[in-house]
Amino acid sequence: MATERYRLVIGNKNWSSWSLRPWLAMKRLAVPFEEINIRLRRPDSKEQLLKYCPSGLVPTLLKGDLAIWDSFAILDYLAEQCRDVELWPRDPAARAIARSVSAEMHSGFQALRENCPMELLAHSPQSTLPPAVELDIHRIITIWRDCRTRFGSGGPFLFGQFSAADAMYAPVASRLRTYVDDLTRYGDDGSARAYVEAIFAISEIAEWTEGARAEMAGAD
Ligand SMILES: N[C@@H](CCC(=O)N[C@@H](CS)C(=O)NCC(=O)O)C(=O)O
């Protein structure tokens, strides 16, 4: 891996689901990086974002003159750079499915995103959710169960060991933890609940959560 210093531009840790993805992957891969924190939802947020992020959105990974925006593109770049660690599963079939479920997350679940924004520190279980959100949750639970059943024997994550797919779905686990108390209502056989618990047992998620608390307290 090249020795140039990485800088990862991210948003507020309580809210920025997209930022969590590459941040978590880089921490898990033990890739050293400096964080550049942009406070979102402020009058000058866009101006601050545009200083670093070509799309005006976080996350963006900086390395020298290179700026890589979009969480999926950053994960793929990291997977190429850090070849000694497997960010995508090694087995071609597992890797293809990992990319499929990650792409499905990246381009889908609009109803869940709109109705259940990431509020990492909140616990606001909803007794009812719009039908479109319920459909999204059913699909997510099915994806998680299938991945765990087919590929998960080597560990608690979707493909056993931690992979880019878990980085993609960690914010989804956070949304479900915040808004849904009982996943069995959406067809969970226990595997989705166990997966959410596995995500929240990751020490780096605890670190991110601490950062979110500090930001919310204005202590950073
Ligand atoms: N597809 C992009 C989405 C990035 C995105 O929507 N980022 C949000 C924060 S989580 C953002 O920067 N919002 C700031 C704004 O809209 O001004 C990715 O995966 O990186």
The ligand as an SDF file (V2000), in Angstrom:
LIG
                    3D

 20 19  0  0  0  0  0  0  0  0999 V2000
  -24.1860    8.2590   -2.8250 N   0  0  0  0  0  0  0  0  0  0  0  0
  -23.4180    9.1100   -1.9460 C   0  0  0  0  0  0  0  0  0  0  0  0
  -24.3640    9.8490   -1.0400 C   0  0  0  0  0  0  0  0  0  0  0  0
  -23.6810   10.8520   -0.1530 C   0  0  0  0  0  0  0  0  0  0  0  0
  -24.6570   11.7050    0.6520 C   0  0  0  0  0  0  0  0  0  0  0  0
  -25.8580   11.8050    0.3470 O   0  0  0  0  0  0  0  0  0  0  0  0
  -24.1280   12.3510    1.7190 N   0  0  0  0  0  0  0  0  0  0  0  0
  -24.9240   13.2150    2.5790 C   0  0  0  0  0  0  0  0  0  0  0  0
  -24.6670   12.9630    4.0600 C   0  0  0  0  0  0  0  0  0  0  0  0
  -24.9390   11.3700    4.6950 S   0  0  0  0  0  0  0  0  0  0  0  0
  -24.4410   14.6440    2.4600 C   0  0  0  0  0  0  0  0  0  0  0  0
  -23.2690   14.8920    2.2250 O   0  0  0  0  0  0  0  0  0  0  0  0
  -25.3350   15.6130    2.6730 N   0  0  0  0  0  0  0  0  0  0  0  0
  -24.9660   16.9870    2.6880 C   0  0  0  0  0  0  0  0  0  0  0  0
  -25.8640   17.8540    1.8550 C   0  0  0  0  0  0  0  0  0  0  0  0
  -26.8040   17.3170    1.2680 O   0  0  0  0  0  0  0  0  0  0  0  0
  -25.5950   19.0510    1.8160 O   0  0  0  0  0  0  0  0  0  0  0  0
  -22.4090    8.2220   -1.1940 C   0  0  0  0  0  0  0  0  0  0  0  0
  -22.6540    7.0180   -1.1080 O   0  0  0  0  0  0  0  0  0  0  0  0
  -21.3600    8.6880   -0.7440 O   0  0  0  0  0  0  0  0  0  0  0  0
  1  2  1  0
  2  3  1  0
  2 18  1  0
  3  4  1  0
  4  5  1  0
  5  6  2  0
  5  7  1  0
  7  8  1  0
  8  9  1  0
  8 11  1  0
  9 10  1  0
 11 12  2  0
 11 13  1  0
 13 14  1  0
 14 15  1  0
 15 16  2  0
 15 17  1  0
 18 19  2  0
 18 20  1  0
M  END
$$$$
